[in-house]
Amino acid sequence: MSAFKAFRVHTIDGKPVCRFETLALKDLDPGPVVIKVAYSAITYKDAMAARGVGKNVRTDRPCVTGVDLSGEVVSSEDAQFKEGDRVIVTNYKLGVEHDGAYAEYARVPADWIVPLPAGLSLYEAMGLGTSGLTAALAVDRVEAAGLTPAAGAVGITGATGGVGTLAVNMFAQRGYKVIAISGKRDQQDFLRSIGAQAIIEREEFLRERAPLAPPLFAGALDNVGGAYFDRLAARMQPYGKLAVAGMAVGAEVTTTVLPLILRSIDILGINVSRQLQMKARRRLWERMASDLKPGKLAEISRPIAFEELDRTMDKFFDATTIGRVVVEVGSRAPQPRPA
Ligand SMILES: NC(=O)c1ccc[n+]([C@@H]2O[C@H](COP(=O)([O-])OP(=O)(O)OC[C@H]3O[C@@H](n4cnc5c(N)ncnc54)[C@H](OP(=O)(O)O)[C@@H]3O)[C@@H](O)[C@H]2O)c1
């Protein structure tokens, strides 16, 4: 533990500069629980932090990025955890304001930690991570609002992304007819293999612009924002449940209130950042280890070596990633996926 490898972002002349460095525990932000990190992942937020898009990472001093981790507790000054506990940390300030997951060790507050539920490996936990939590919260919220498979189809935008793939698989497993909306023509077989029953290609989906269109979706999850939200809102059935999680193309929408009023649509905001209370967080992780565990998790997630981290980031901006990218923290080469 005396010296270990970490991927840090420095802000130099206002621009982010990322590099692998050798750190000691004392270099990390303090926290009562020390975790040996096994796996992390790359999310859109990590790519933004590494490339200086948006302003989510601290800039006054270097920061180990990485918003998702799974690993084993090495030592704890907090009675809630002890050496050997297998744990998960996602979100809160991890990897943006507090040194995060892209290091062989992390020091974090006990209140950010979720015990690894029975039924998930450390690798699988990062196959899910923030993306899984987002998809699970969407399923949980639309169903709590009354959605059932009998009501009709569920539309999912950004379907090949981290959140999208996991949501396709989770909703399909619960018996919903999933309609995937995707820009990747060459991934239609993959989307079908994880549970999509129909696919609408991006251009076709965006073609029509009327604020009210023939109803198609009883439920929906929007991961993309902008015109995608407009089109989903226009095509919701009466009493439809529209969950909104992402803004991969932008936060601005240009629809009217007509479909929302005339069709009595429920809009459900999805936020798994620090706002999601620990009780709800633990409950969703328990569900992801049991009734919401995606049967196709192994196909949706793929491992990369720690060394591949930097060059993999840019794929998030040209929308060429598929599913979840799991990072083997500290490894020298890709390892076989642990069971
Ligand atoms: N609310 C929350 O708590 C929360 C949590 C996690 C993530 N998010 C947000 O949710 C969104 C999705 O996250 P993610 O991890 O799934 O990201 P991701 O893995 O990068 O996937 C995003 C997907 O959106 C589509 N897309 C991306 N750029 C696009 C573009 N320029 N035009 C059209 N479609 C585009 C692509 O899917 P197709 O090619 O299949 O169309 C892409 O695979 C992000 O905005 C992220 O910040 C929110």
The ligand as a MOL file (V3000), in Angstrom:
LIG
                    3D

  0  0  0     0  0            999 V3000
M  V30 BEGIN CTAB
M  V30 COUNTS 48 52 0 0 0
M  V30 BEGIN ATOM
M  V30 1 N -29.7840 11.0990 -14.0060 0
M  V30 2 C -28.8040 10.3800 -13.5200 0
M  V30 3 O -28.6850 10.1680 -12.3020 0
M  V30 4 C -27.8320 9.8200 -14.5090 0
M  V30 5 C -27.0470 8.7190 -14.1860 0
M  V30 6 C -26.2210 8.1740 -15.1740 0
M  V30 7 C -26.1590 8.7690 -16.4300 0
M  V30 8 N -26.8990 9.8660 -16.6790 0 CHG=1
M  V30 9 C -26.8970 10.5140 -17.9890 0
M  V30 10 O -27.5900 9.6360 -18.8700 0
M  V30 11 C -27.0540 9.7670 -20.1900 0
M  V30 12 C -26.6700 8.4020 -20.7010 0
M  V30 13 O -25.6260 7.8800 -19.8840 0
M  V30 14 P -24.8360 6.5900 -20.3560 0
M  V30 15 O -23.8950 6.2580 -19.2530 0
M  V30 16 O -25.7610 5.5750 -20.8430 0 CHG=-1
M  V30 17 O -24.0150 7.2070 -21.5730 0
M  V30 18 P -23.3810 6.4470 -22.8110 0
M  V30 19 O -22.9680 5.0790 -22.4250 0
M  V30 20 O -22.3980 7.3800 -23.3900 0
M  V30 21 O -24.6370 6.2740 -23.8130 0
M  V30 22 C -25.3350 7.3470 -24.3130 0
M  V30 23 C -26.0750 6.8690 -25.5890 0
M  V30 24 O -26.8550 7.9630 -26.0660 0
M  V30 25 C -26.8180 7.9740 -27.4730 0
M  V30 26 N -26.1060 9.1910 -27.8870 0
M  V30 27 C -24.9600 9.6790 -27.4420 0
M  V30 28 N -24.5830 10.7910 -28.0660 0
M  V30 29 C -25.5450 11.0210 -28.9280 0
M  V30 30 C -25.7430 12.0210 -29.8700 0
M  V30 31 N -24.8690 13.0280 -30.0360 0
M  V30 32 N -26.8500 11.9730 -30.6020 0
M  V30 33 C -27.7320 11.0000 -30.4030 0
M  V30 34 N -27.5990 9.9960 -29.5140 0
M  V30 35 C -26.5070 10.0100 -28.7800 0
M  V30 36 C -26.0330 6.7560 -27.9250 0
M  V30 37 O -26.9320 5.6520 -28.0440 0
M  V30 38 P -27.4250 5.1140 -29.4790 0
M  V30 39 O -26.2360 5.1540 -30.3850 0
M  V30 40 O -27.9270 3.7430 -29.2040 0
M  V30 41 O -28.4990 6.0470 -29.9460 0
M  V30 42 C -25.1410 6.5060 -26.7220 0
M  V30 43 O -24.6900 5.1800 -26.6890 0
M  V30 44 C -25.9030 10.7640 -20.0770 0
M  V30 45 O -26.3810 12.0410 -20.4190 0
M  V30 46 C -25.5260 10.7070 -18.6110 0
M  V30 47 O -24.9050 11.8890 -18.1880 0
M  V30 48 C -27.7510 10.3930 -15.7530 0
M  V30 END ATOM
M  V30 BEGIN BOND
M  V30 1 1 1 2
M  V30 2 2 2 3
M  V30 3 1 2 4
M  V30 4 1 4 5
M  V30 5 2 4 48
M  V30 6 2 5 6
M  V30 7 1 6 7
M  V30 8 2 7 8
M  V30 9 1 8 9
M  V30 10 1 8 48
M  V30 11 1 9 10
M  V30 12 1 9 46
M  V30 13 1 10 11
M  V30 14 1 11 12
M  V30 15 1 11 44
M  V30 16 1 12 13
M  V30 17 1 13 14
M  V30 18 2 14 15
M  V30 19 1 14 16
M  V30 20 1 14 17
M  V30 21 1 17 18
M  V30 22 2 18 19
M  V30 23 1 18 20
M  V30 24 1 18 21
M  V30 25 1 21 22
M  V30 26 1 22 23
M  V30 27 1 23 24
M  V30 28 1 23 42
M  V30 29 1 24 25
M  V30 30 1 25 26
M  V30 31 1 25 36
M  V30 32 1 26 27
M  V30 33 1 26 35
M  V30 34 2 27 28
M  V30 35 1 28 29
M  V30 36 1 29 30
M  V30 37 2 29 35
M  V30 38 1 30 31
M  V30 39 2 30 32
M  V30 40 1 32 33
M  V30 41 2 33 34
M  V30 42 1 34 35
M  V30 43 1 36 37
M  V30 44 1 36 42
M  V30 45 1 37 38
M  V30 46 2 38 39
M  V30 47 1 38 40
M  V30 48 1 38 41
M  V30 49 1 42 43
M  V30 50 1 44 45
M  V30 51 1 44 46
M  V30 52 1 46 47
M  V30 END BOND
M  V30 END CTAB
M  END
